[in-house]
Structure formats: structure tokens, C-alpha cells
Amino acid sequence: MNASSAKERRALILRLLEQKEEVSVTELSRETGISEVTIRKDLTVLQNRHLLLRTRGGAMRKPVENQNQEKAIDTKKMFNFKEKERIGEEAAKLIKDGDYVMFDSGTTTLEVARHLDRFQNLHIVTNAMNIAVELMAYKRFDVVLLGGNVRTNSQSTVGPLALSVLRNFSRYKLFLGVDSFSLEHGVSTPSLEEALLNQIMIQQAAKVIAVFDSSKFNKRSFVHVANAEELDYIITDRAIPVGMVSKLKALGVEVRVV
């Protein structure tokens, strides 16, 4: 595989380290088709971002984090970015011009926001500051950013003020970001404040569209957000666990796989 951009190369390095504990510079050079000098530079960048540990002649996977420990959004966006891009493109097909839309924070919901070029008139509410900035670039949408306490990790707002303002909106299409999902426990997240906000978003939505890559399946975080059957759609990638689609359809959830 020839990884043509630095972003693609670094994502591939991280994927390889998910499969095996340690990789060498020589192996990475062979897998990416990039020189060993460039690979060493990539490893230094990833180590500086606390995504791996450098070793003599290569790199090794960082110790597994507790599932309840939330990753910063700058770290999350390094993982499965191609899948997230395709999910965002597919999810945007559920929007119609003139719609009222809610964007939850997250790297995959951000990709939905990046695929709105064909629309002229949308009314959008979000608690994600980075998504609000992305939407401003269109210069034609009505955008509301929920106020509240700022969470640095997710670049989002939470707390009593955010909840109070959120209750003024209803009957929107909600694009929900997901940290962890299982059939038994539904959607969960490491953050209590995020969970409380998500619960109100879901209660007041006309449609709940969960967008997340397949790495989030069969996992459980600290705080429950919603049961699986509370979701109208799940949009994910083709590495979804075997048998999951039929089980979700049995619960009345429409699944789109990209």
C-alpha cells in the first residue's frame, strides 16, 4: 500500500499497532511505500501526540487505556478517518434543504458537517465549537451554538446553561456521536455531563441518527446514554461485527453500511 499523505501514513501506522504490539521502521516503510527517513519523522510526530511509544528501530503500542477514560478529539480524529469521512458523506444524504438539524460533538459528526455543500437553507444547532466553525464557512446556514461550560477534550459545551437552551429546540434530525455501543447496554460515554446533554437531545429529536465507525461496537463506557432501540439509524463502516445488522434491524433500527 502506498500511503500518499502524512495523515494516511500515520493512520496506517496506528492501525498496524492495533493489530500487533510492536512494528519496525523497516516493516512500516515496506507497508507504506515510504522511505525509512520519512517513517521515523512520522513516528516522532505520533509519539509527540502521545499515540505510540518509540523503540530502538521502530515503535510499540501504548498501554491499553481504560474504556472510561475519554480521548481528546485531536487524538480521536487520527483513527479511522477514511471510514469517518465515508460515514459523514452517507449521513448527509438523510438531510433535506430547509431541515432543522442538531449536531452532537464528535469527529464523525464533524464529517457530516463537512458534506453540506449542496444545501442552501439549513437551521442547525450544535454544542460543538469546532463544528460551529466548520458551519460558518458555508456562510448561508442559520447556526446556533449552545452556551455552557467548555469541555476541552471534546471541544464542546455542557452543563446547566447548555441544557436550558437545548430544551427550546425540538423535532430536529439529530446526528449523534458515539463513544461506545453494544446491543445489551446501548450507547454509553465516559462523561456524565455529555450523557445528560445527549439524553435531552435524543428525547426531543424527530429522528436520531447515530454515526460511528465499527471500532465502537461491543464496548461499554461508564455512563449510559440510550438504549439501542431509541436510535432510528446507525451509519457505520463495513467492519461492523458479524450478525450485528440483523440484530439491530430486529430492534427497528435502520443500518447503513459504507
N, C-alpha and C positions, 0 to 999 in steps of 0.2 A: 504493500500500500504506500503510495506517495502522498504524504500529508502536506498539502500545498501551503498552508498558512500556519503561523505560530500558534494560533488558537486551536487549530485542528491537531497539530502535533502534540500540544500539551494535554489536550483532552484524551488523545490516544494513549499517551504515557500513563495518565491516571487510570484509564480503562484496563491497561495491561497490569497495573499494580492492584486492581481489584481482583484479577484472576490469579495472580501469583504474588508472593510476598516480596520478592526482590528481582530486579532486572538490571542488566549491564548496559553500559553505553553502546557497546558493540551490537547487542541484540536490538536496542532501540533504533540505532542507525539503520540496521537491516530492515526492521519493520516499517520505518517511516520513509526510507529512501533519502534521508538527510545526513549530512556529514556529522561525524562524531563531535567536532568542534561546536556545531550548532546545537546538538543534543545536550552537550554539557552546559551551554548557556540556558537552554530550556529548563534543565534540572535545577540550576541555580535560581531561576525565576520562581519555579514551583516550590522550592524549599523556602524562599523568602516569603511566600504566601502561606507557609505552614501546611502545604498539601502533601509533602513527602519528606523523607529523610535521605540526605546524600550519604553514599557509602563510597569506599575506595573502588572506583571503576564503574559506578552505577548509582542506583537509588533503591530504597526499600519503602514499603508501605508504612504509613504512620499507624500506631496502635489504634484499634477499632474504638470509635467513640461510643459513649452511651447514647442509645437512641433518643433519650430525653434531653440530650444536650443539643441546643439549636446551633446550626451552622450560620455564619454570616452570609448575606446574599451575594457578596463578591466571591465567596468560595463556592456557593451552590451553582452559580452560573457557569463554572468551569466544567460541570458534569453534564453529560448527555445533551449538549447544547444543540446538536443536529436534530435529535428527537424532539426537543422542546420547540424548535423552530417549526417543524412539520405539524406538531400538535397545535401550535398557535395559528398556523395558516388554516388548518381544518376547522378549528373552533370558530374562527371569524366568519365562516360560512353560515353560522347559525344567527348572525346579526342581519337585520334589515335596516335600510335607511329610515331614520325617524325613531328608532328604538331608544328605550331607556335601558341603560346598561350599568352594571356595578362590577368593578374590578377589585378583587381582593389582592393583597400584596403577594409577590412571588415571582420567581424567574420565568415560570411558564405562562402566567397571566400577563407578564410583560411582553411575551412573544405574541400573544393575542393582540395586544395594543399596537404592536408593530405591523399588523396586517389589516389596517383600516383604510387603506388608500382609496378604495372605490366608493367610500361613503361621503356624503355631503352634510348630513344633518343627524347628529347623534347627541343624546343627552347622557352624560357619563358622570358617575360618582365613584370615587376611589379613596382608599385610606393609604395608598402607596405613593410616596413622594416621587420616586423615580418614574412610575407610570404616569403621574400627572405631568411631569416634564416631557415625557415622550409624546403625550397627547397634545401638549401645547404647540408642538412643531407642525401639527396639521392646520392650525390657525382657522378652524371652521367649526369646531365642536363646542358644545356647552359643557364645561368641565367643572365639577365641584370636588375639592379636596377636603376630606373630613379633618377637622381640627382634633386636638388632643395631645397626649403625651407621645413624644417621638421615641420609637424603638430603633436604635442604631443598627442592630443585626439585620432587621428586615426592611429598614428604611420606610417604616410605616407609622401610622398614628393609632393609638389605642386609648383606653381609659374612659371615664365618665363623659367627657365632652364629646368624644367620638361617638359613643353610644347614644347620647342625647340627640345629636344631629342626625345620625343614621335613622332614627325612628321616624323622621319626617319623610322618608322615601319608601316606596313600595311598588310592587308589580313590575319589577325590573328583571332583566336577564342577568343572573349572577354568574360570573366566571370565578370559580373558587380554586385557590391554590391549595395543595395538599402536601403535608409533610409525611404522613403515614396513613396507610389504608389496609384494612382486612375485612373479609366478609363478616367475621364474628364481632368485631369492635368498630367497624365503620371508619370514619375519618377521625384522626387524632393529631395533636400537635404538642410540642414541648411547652408552649406558652399559655398560661391561664388567660391572660388579657386578650391574646389573639383568639382563643377559643370562644370567649364571651362575645366578641365582636362578630365572629363568623356565625355563631348561633343566631344572632339577630338578623344578619344578612340573609341567612337561609330561611328563616321564618317569614320574612317579608318579600321574598323573591317570587316572581311568577314562574321562572324556570331556574333550576340550579344545574350549572354545567361545570363539573369538576375536570380540571385539566392537569394531568400529571404523568410523568414518564413511568415506565414499568418498574424502575428500581424502588418505587414507593409501596408496591404491593406486598402483602403478607408481613406488614410491620405495624407496630403499635407504639405510640408515644404516650406521654404522661396524662394529657388532658383530652377527654372525649369531646368531639365537635358535633358529629351527626352520625346516625345510622346509615348504612348503605342505601336502604330504600328511600331515604329522603332526597337522594340525588336523582335528577331527571336524565342526565347524560354523564358519561365518563368518556373522555377523549384521551387516548394513550397510544403507546407505540406497540409494534408487533411482538415485542418480547414479553408481553403480558403472560402471566402464568397459565399453563395448560388447564383448560376447563373453567377458567375464571369468567369468560364471556357468557357461557351458557348459564352459569350460576347467577350472574348479575341480571341477565335478561329475565330469569325466573322471578327476580325481585321487582321487575318492572323498570329496570334501569337500561336505557339505550346506550350501547357501547359502540364507539367509533375507533377503529384501529388504523394508525397511519404507519 
